[in-house]
């Protein structure tokens, strides 16, 4: 392993998920299912496929269930095996592979995404690290690297922090961190957090996948509150970009913003439609529902 190898990923999962209440009153939004796996597991599997072996979950007071999901469940495994459900037992056992370990750190106050990432510093140390926002449900194009793997490869080749970008409509730019384009598509000169309508420097939005040089921690530690009184990760990335220290990759695949109910429904539909076991039947159900005009009955 070299200093450019990325083996640690940070998952900020302390948010309250208020847009999904009352479903998220007792269940973390990261455990909302997409067919048979929760959102957070898709993000974890992406990280592991990219070579990550340490998972750092920055959690909140109500997020114990996330640790339970990735913990061993010997009683459940034994019950499934005794019932002859060996494939299900294996799925439960392999929720977290043996070579991967998880660390849980509590974010005691909701002070922003940048603060959540900074909370992970003791577990990350002076190594490069990925950050994955589980709300961003991303499916790479067939044959393409997953986003974390692509950013890790770009980091290894450049030594610069990397972010994932997607072109968004001008009417949506105020919802994102928007990149200040650089001289080439693989670099940016800045990142503006949620610009006012009409003031976005481009249509290229940062969409929840990062690989960061450990120098990002020093910048986060020096930042005061930004927009909404929070410590913004975008502000740290902006500072790095102004020093010529940030590269960028464009999404090569599809993305659903599962931070909103409509985006979550889109992820469920897209996943179900191409599911190996249920896809054909699900497409039939959708066709029947659309033919009925969504009236039910």
PyMOL commands that set and color helices and strands:
alter all, ss='L'
color gray80, all
select helices_A, chain A and resi 18-20+29-31+39-49+64-70+74-82+86-93+113-119+121-124+147-158+170-175+215-222+227-229+233-242+261-273+279-291
alter helices_A, ss='H'
color red, helices_A
select strands_A, chain A and resi 8-12+33-34+37-38+54-59+101-106+129-132+136-140+161-167+177-181+188-193+204-212+246-250+253-257
alter strands_A, ss='S'
color yellow, strands_A
deselect
rebuild
show_as cartoon
